[in-house]
Amino acid sequence: MEFLFRFIVGGLIVSLFSAMGGVLKPKSFAGLFSAAPSVALATLTLTIFKNGKPYASLESRSMIVGALSLFFYLALCSHLLMKYKIHAAMVTISGLALWLLCALGAWALVLR
């Protein structure tokens, strides 16, 4: 039953976010808006039904911390790739250190 719920809710939300992404410019945003938000919303909905709202609140804070850490990682990678033309594999792998630092730092400050 849980898989059916994830399939239906995830599909509906993916379609909604994909339609939003199709309206925005540039079109590359469509993929961004169709994947992550829909998975997060379906997961949070299931978490609310299974474990209650307080637990889902804690999980959503964790998702926000992860998203902010990912933002800083992506900003660093974009900057290094565009400005210095460094090889993509080296930039993305070395940038993981910043992501880990942000994620652990935010966990220590906010979630702990």
Secondary structure as GFF3:
##gff-version 3
##sequence-region A 1 112
A	DSSP	alpha_helix	2	23	.	.	.	ID=ss1
A	DSSP	alpha_helix	29	51	.	.	.	ID=ss2
A	DSSP	alpha_helix	53	84	.	.	.	ID=ss3
A	DSSP	alpha_helix	88	106	.	.	.	ID=ss4
A	DSSP	pi_helix	107	111	.	.	.	ID=ss5
###
